[in-house]
Amino acid sequence: MTTPTSIRLDDQRQRTVEMLADRWGCSGTEVHRRLVEAAGHAEALKVIERVTWPKVLPDAKRYRVAAERTANVQVEMARANYGASTLALPTVFKAGQVLSRDGFPPGYIERLHAAGVQLEPLPD
């Protein structure tokens, strides 16, 4: 059984659908069908989520890491006779890990998001 659906696209997205239809030699409907089918494969879904993840971090007190990602975390160190210095330490954030704003300095969660760590807001 099939269910008819419709979507609204801006001009740029419509041009992308038309480009794919020309490239694949099919209709716009078939383009949408192929993309939805591709999202059913774990590898394709990871890529889709990575390139379409929201640019603005939703406001929440806690977040779940959606996909494993390594990001550089800035750590400030004070050393005797050398003064303060900042190191960028590669840190692995595991899928399913929960991060709370209570456990980090202001702006930290936003910097992780900007570094590409995919964060899903959790309810309070």
N, CA and C of each residue as an Amber inpcrd file, in Angstrom:
protein
   372
   0.8390000  -1.1760000   0.0000000   0.0000000   0.0000000   0.0000000
   0.8890000   1.2460000   0.0000000   0.5150000   2.2320000  -0.7300000
   1.2560000   3.4960000  -0.7430000   0.3440000   4.5990000  -0.2440000
   0.9610000   5.5880000   0.3640000   0.2200000   6.7360000   0.8710000
   0.7280000   7.9750000   0.1660000  -0.1560000   8.7180000  -0.4850000
   0.3100000   9.9450000  -1.1400000   0.7300000  10.9860000  -0.1060000
   1.8270000  11.6410000  -0.3730000   2.2990000  12.7090000   0.5050000
   2.6870000  13.8920000  -0.3600000   2.7930000  15.0350000   0.2640000
   3.2810000  16.2080000  -0.4490000   4.1870000  16.9870000   0.4930000
   5.1340000  17.6850000  -0.0780000   6.0320000  18.5290000   0.7040000
   6.2050000  19.8510000  -0.0210000   6.5290000  20.8590000   0.7120000
   6.8190000  22.1690000   0.1280000   8.3270000  22.3700000   0.1680000
   8.8760000  22.8060000  -0.9590000  10.3150000  23.0390000  -1.0560000
  10.5630000  24.4590000  -1.5140000  11.6260000  25.0620000  -0.9870000
  12.0300000  26.3600000  -1.5170000  12.6820000  26.1310000  -2.8800000
  12.9680000  27.2170000  -3.5890000  13.5000000  27.1030000  -4.9620000
  14.8030000  26.3160000  -5.0260000  15.6960000  26.5530000  -4.0800000
  16.9920000  25.8570000  -4.0900000  16.8090000  24.3540000  -3.9220000
  15.9710000  23.9500000  -2.9990000  15.7460000  22.5130000  -2.7830000
  15.0450000  21.8840000  -3.9860000  14.1250000  22.6230000  -4.5890000
  13.4520000  22.0960000  -5.7750000  14.4530000  21.9060000  -6.9130000
  15.3780000  22.8400000  -7.0710000  16.4140000  22.6940000  -8.1050000
  17.2740000  21.4570000  -7.8210000  17.5350000  21.1880000  -6.5370000
  18.3030000  19.9900000  -6.1840000  17.5490000  18.7280000  -6.5750000
  16.2510000  18.6850000  -6.3050000  15.4350000  17.5290000  -6.6990000
  15.4730000  17.3650000  -8.2170000  15.3280000  18.4480000  -8.9530000
  15.3540000  18.3810000 -10.4200000  16.7120000  17.9230000 -10.9290000
  17.7880000  18.3920000 -10.2900000  19.1340000  17.9690000 -10.6820000
  19.2960000  16.4660000 -10.4680000  18.8230000  15.9670000  -9.3110000
  18.9180000  14.5330000  -9.0400000  18.0500000  13.7260000 -10.0080000
  16.8700000  14.2320000 -10.3350000  15.9970000  13.5410000 -11.2860000
  16.6830000  13.4320000 -12.6440000  17.3220000  14.5140000 -13.0800000
  18.0570000  14.4750000 -14.3560000  19.2300000  13.4980000 -14.2670000
  19.9570000  13.5730000 -13.1810000  21.1360000  12.7140000 -13.0080000
  20.7520000  11.2370000 -12.9810000  19.6520000  10.9220000 -12.2870000
  19.2380000   9.5380000 -12.1120000  18.2540000   9.0650000 -13.1780000
  17.8090000   9.9910000 -14.0400000  16.8710000   9.6140000 -15.0990000
  15.5250000   9.1530000 -14.5540000  14.9920000   9.9020000 -13.5930000
  13.7100000   9.5130000 -12.9930000  12.8890000  10.7590000 -12.6750000
  11.7390000  10.5650000 -12.0800000  10.8650000  11.6750000 -11.7030000
  11.2550000  12.2220000 -10.3320000  10.7150000  13.3910000 -10.0000000
  10.9380000  13.9590000  -8.6810000  10.3920000  13.0630000  -7.5840000
   9.2690000  12.4110000  -7.8620000   8.6910000  11.4730000  -6.8930000
   9.6570000  10.3270000  -6.6150000  10.2760000   9.8190000  -7.6720000
  11.2270000   8.7260000  -7.5040000  12.4700000   9.1950000  -6.7430000
  12.8790000  10.4590000  -6.9230000  14.0060000  11.0180000  -6.1620000
  13.6840000  10.9620000  -4.6740000  12.4940000  11.4380000  -4.3140000
  12.1020000  11.4200000  -2.8970000  12.0600000   9.9860000  -2.3670000
  11.5200000   9.0670000  -3.1520000  11.4310000   7.6720000  -2.7370000
  12.8340000   7.1050000  -2.4930000  13.7670000   7.3810000  -3.4030000
  15.1280000   6.8580000  -3.2520000  15.8070000   7.4200000  -1.9990000
  15.6060000   8.7170000  -1.7550000  16.2320000   9.3250000  -0.5790000
  15.6620000   8.7580000   0.7170000  14.3490000   8.5280000   0.7430000
  13.7410000   7.9440000   1.9370000  14.2420000   6.5110000   2.1370000
  14.3450000   5.7550000   1.0470000  14.8720000   4.3870000   1.1540000
  16.3120000   4.3970000   1.6420000  17.1060000   5.3400000   1.1660000
  18.5020000   5.4320000   1.6030000  18.5890000   5.6800000   3.1010000
  17.6720000   6.4820000   3.6440000  17.6890000   6.7910000   5.0700000
  17.4140000   5.5560000   5.9190000  16.9220000   4.4920000   5.3020000
  16.7000000   3.2420000   6.0130000  17.9650000   2.4420000   6.2390000
  19.0770000   2.8730000   5.6590000  20.3660000   2.1950000   5.8250000
  21.2050000   2.9770000   6.8340000  21.7370000   2.2870000   7.8170000
  22.4500000   2.9400000   8.9160000  23.5750000   3.8550000   8.4420000
  24.3560000   3.3960000   7.4680000  25.4880000   4.2100000   6.9970000
  24.9990000   5.5020000   6.3540000  23.9700000   5.4020000   5.5150000
  23.4290000   6.5980000   4.8590000  22.7940000   7.5260000   5.8810000
  22.1000000   6.9490000   6.8500000  21.4460000   7.7700000   7.8650000
  22.4690000   8.5780000   8.6600000  23.6070000   7.9820000   8.9790000
  24.6600000   8.7140000   9.6990000  25.1240000   9.9270000   8.8930000
  25.3120000   9.7320000   7.6000000  25.7590000  10.8390000   6.7530000
  24.6730000  11.9080000   6.6650000  23.4390000  11.4810000   6.4530000
  22.3240000  12.4320000   6.3660000  22.2300000  13.2570000   7.6440000
  22.2970000  12.5880000   8.7840000  22.2020000  13.3160000  10.0510000
  23.3770000  14.2630000  10.2510000  24.5730000  13.8290000   9.8660000
  25.7500000  14.6790000  10.0530000  25.6420000  15.9630000   9.2390000
  25.1990000  15.8480000   7.9870000  25.1860000  17.0360000   7.1250000
  23.9290000  17.8870000   7.2870000  22.8980000  17.3490000   7.9420000
  21.6660000  18.1260000   8.1130000  21.3690000  18.4420000   9.5760000
  22.3290000  18.1590000  10.4750000  22.0870000  18.3930000  11.8960000
  21.8000000  19.8790000  12.1160000  20.8530000  20.2270000  12.9920000
  20.5200000  21.6440000  13.2100000  21.7460000  22.4840000  13.5580000
  21.8280000  23.6400000  12.9410000  22.9500000  24.5510000  13.1850000
  22.7990000  25.2760000  14.5220000  21.5510000  25.4450000  14.9710000
  21.2920000  26.1300000  16.2350000  20.9750000  25.0760000  17.2860000
  21.6830000  25.1350000  18.3840000  21.4910000  24.1830000  19.4700000
  20.2070000  24.5230000  20.2210000  19.2590000  23.5700000  20.2880000
  18.0350000  23.8380000  21.0590000  18.3710000  24.0360000  22.5370000
  17.6140000  24.8900000  23.2060000  17.8630000  25.1690000  24.6140000
  17.3880000  24.0040000  25.4700000  18.2460000  23.5170000  26.3260000
  17.9150000  22.4440000  27.2570000  18.9460000  22.4460000  28.3750000
  18.6140000  21.7420000  29.4510000  19.5600000  21.6090000  30.5600000
  20.4670000  20.4040000  30.3660000  19.9440000  19.3890000  29.6360000
  20.7130000  18.1730000  29.4030000  20.5990000  17.7840000  27.9260000
  21.6540000  17.1360000  27.4360000  21.7020000  16.6840000  26.0430000
  22.2330000  15.2570000  25.9820000  21.7730000  14.5220000  24.9950000
  22.3140000  13.1910000  24.7220000  23.1480000  13.2990000  23.4520000
  24.3300000  12.6900000  23.4700000  25.1850000  12.6450000  22.2880000
  24.5440000  11.6420000  21.3180000  24.2430000  12.0930000  20.0880000
  23.5270000  11.2540000  19.1200000  24.4520000  10.3000000  18.3760000
  25.6840000  10.7060000  18.1410000  26.6280000   9.8720000  17.3930000
  28.0240000  10.1030000  17.9430000  28.8040000   9.0380000  18.0250000
  30.1620000   9.1780000  18.5580000  30.9340000  10.2050000  17.7450000
  31.6710000  11.0390000  18.4560000  32.4430000  12.0900000  17.7950000
  33.6300000  12.4480000  18.6740000  34.7620000  12.6950000  18.0480000
  35.9280000  13.1890000  18.7700000  36.0320000  14.6880000  18.5100000
  36.1380000  15.4530000  19.5680000  36.2670000  16.9060000  19.4500000
  37.3860000  17.3670000  20.3660000  38.0570000  18.4140000  19.9600000
  39.1030000  18.9920000  20.8010000  38.4620000  19.8220000  21.9030000
  38.8520000  19.5410000  23.1300000  38.3590000  20.2750000  24.2910000
  39.5040000  21.1330000  24.8050000  39.2300000  22.4190000  24.9650000
  40.2480000  23.3510000  25.4530000  40.3690000  23.2210000  26.9660000
  41.5790000  22.9820000  27.4410000  41.8450000  22.8410000  28.8720000
  42.8910000  23.8850000  29.2520000  42.5560000  24.6840000  30.2500000
  43.5020000  25.6910000  30.7230000  44.3240000  25.0990000  31.8580000
  45.6330000  25.3250000  31.7800000  46.5390000  24.7950000  32.7950000
  47.3860000  25.9300000  33.3360000  47.5770000  25.9050000  34.6330000
  48.4800000  26.8630000  35.2680000  49.6830000  26.0710000  35.7620000
  50.8560000  26.4500000  35.2720000  52.0690000  25.7370000  35.6760000
  53.0300000  26.7150000  36.3330000  53.6080000  26.2790000  37.4180000
  54.5640000  27.1270000  38.1300000  55.7070000  27.4940000  37.1980000
  56.1390000  28.7210000  37.2490000  57.2550000  29.2700000  36.4680000
  56.9460000  29.4340000  34.9790000  55.8060000  28.9550000  34.5190000
  55.4830000  29.0830000  33.0920000  54.2050000  29.8800000  32.8480000
  53.3800000  30.0500000  33.8680000  52.1280000  30.7730000  33.7140000
  51.0400000  29.8730000  33.1370000  49.9650000  30.5040000  32.7270000
  48.8080000  29.7640000  32.2170000  49.0020000  29.4110000  30.7480000
  48.4910000  28.2680000  30.3770000  48.5050000  27.8720000  28.9720000
  47.2300000  27.0750000  28.6860000  46.8770000  27.0010000  27.4340000
  45.6820000  26.2720000  27.0260000  46.0830000  25.1380000  26.1040000
  45.5510000  23.9530000  26.3850000  45.8020000  22.7830000  25.5500000
  44.4960000  22.3390000  24.8960000  44.5880000  21.8640000  23.6690000
  43.4370000  21.2750000  22.9970000  43.5850000  19.7670000  23.0850000
  42.7430000  19.1330000  23.8750000  42.8240000  17.6880000  24.0720000
  41.7170000  16.9880000  23.2910000  42.0600000  16.0460000  22.4100000
  41.0220000  15.2940000  21.7130000  40.2350000  14.4570000  22.7260000
  38.9210000  14.6070000  22.6940000  38.0440000  13.9170000  23.6370000
  36.9550000  13.2010000  22.8610000  36.7160000  11.9350000  23.1960000
  35.6910000  11.1460000  22.5180000  34.3810000  11.2920000  23.2850000
  33.3410000  11.6690000  22.5700000  31.9880000  11.7310000  23.1200000
  31.2220000  10.5600000  22.5270000  30.7850000   9.6400000  23.3770000
  30.1420000   8.4010000  22.9450000  28.6550000   8.6140000  22.7150000
  28.1120000   7.9090000  21.7140000  26.6710000   7.9440000  21.4670000
  25.9420000   7.4860000  22.7220000  24.9190000   8.2210000  23.1150000
  24.1500000   7.8940000  24.3030000  24.6300000   8.6080000  25.5560000
  25.8340000   9.1430000  25.5280000  26.3700000   9.8770000  26.6800000
  25.4900000  11.1000000  26.9440000  25.2090000  11.3760000  28.2040000
  24.3880000  12.5260000  28.5810000  25.2850000  13.6070000  29.1560000
  25.1180000  14.8120000  28.6490000  25.8680000  15.9710000  29.1280000
  24.8910000  16.9490000  29.7590000  25.2460000  17.4610000  30.9240000
  24.3890000  18.4020000  31.6340000  25.0940000  19.7500000  31.7270000
  24.3300000  20.8050000  31.5580000  24.9120000  22.1490000  31.6810000
  25.4680000  22.3810000  33.0840000  24.9220000  21.6830000  34.0820000
  25.3920000  21.8520000  35.4640000  26.8390000  21.4090000  35.6330000
  27.3080000  20.5070000  34.7810000  28.6420000  19.9430000  34.9600000
  29.7370000  20.6330000  34.1730000  29.4000000  21.7040000  33.4420000
  30.3950000  22.3470000  32.5850000  30.3060000  23.8630000  32.6950000
  31.3970000  24.5580000  32.3800000  31.3710000  26.0250000  32.4190000
  30.4290000  26.5840000  31.3420000  29.9650000  27.8260000  31.5150000
  29.0930000  28.4510000  30.5150000  29.7400000  28.4460000  29.1240000
  28.9610000  28.1220000  28.1230000  29.4380000  28.1260000  26.7450000
  30.0620000  26.8180000  26.2870000  30.3550000  25.9160000  27.2020000
  31.0300000  24.6600000  26.8550000  30.1780000  23.8060000  25.9160000
  28.9070000  23.6300000  26.2510000  28.0140000  22.8000000  25.4330000
  27.8940000  23.4030000  24.0300000  27.7850000  24.7230000  23.9480000
  27.6980000  25.3850000  22.6440000  28.9610000  25.1690000  21.8200000
  30.1140000  25.1780000  22.4710000  31.3760000  24.9400000  21.7470000
  31.4500000  23.5060000  21.2280000  30.9400000  22.5480000  22.0060000
  30.9040000  21.1610000  21.5200000  30.0090000  21.0600000  20.2900000
  28.8490000  21.6860000  20.3690000  27.9180000  21.6820000  19.2360000
  28.5830000  22.3010000  18.0060000  29.2490000  23.4310000  18.1960000
  29.9280000  24.1070000  17.0800000  31.0520000  23.2380000  16.5120000
  31.6330000  22.3660000  17.3430000  32.7150000  21.4790000  16.8950000
  32.1850000  20.2270000  16.2120000  30.8540000  20.1170000  16.0920000
  30.2770000  18.9950000  15.3650000  29.7730000  17.8510000  16.2220000
  29.7640000  18.0010000  17.5400000  29.1860000  16.9620000  18.3910000
  27.6650000  17.0870000  18.2600000  27.0210000  16.0080000  17.8130000
  25.5720000  16.0220000  17.5830000  24.8680000  15.8080000  18.9110000
  24.1870000  16.8540000  19.3840000  23.5220000  16.8180000  20.6770000
  22.0230000  16.8950000  20.5100000  21.3230000  15.9750000  21.1880000
  19.8520000  15.9790000  21.2070000  19.3970000  16.5020000  22.5570000
  18.4990000  17.4940000  22.5720000  18.0130000  17.9840000  23.8600000
  17.1750000  16.9360000  24.5700000  17.3000000  16.8790000  25.8800000
  16.5040000  15.9650000  26.7050000  15.4990000  16.7760000  27.5060000
  14.3400000  16.1960000  27.7880000  13.3700000  16.9300000  28.6170000
  13.9030000  17.1220000  30.0260000  13.4570000  18.1610000  30.6710000
  13.9010000  18.4540000  32.0480000  13.3680000  17.4320000  33.0200000
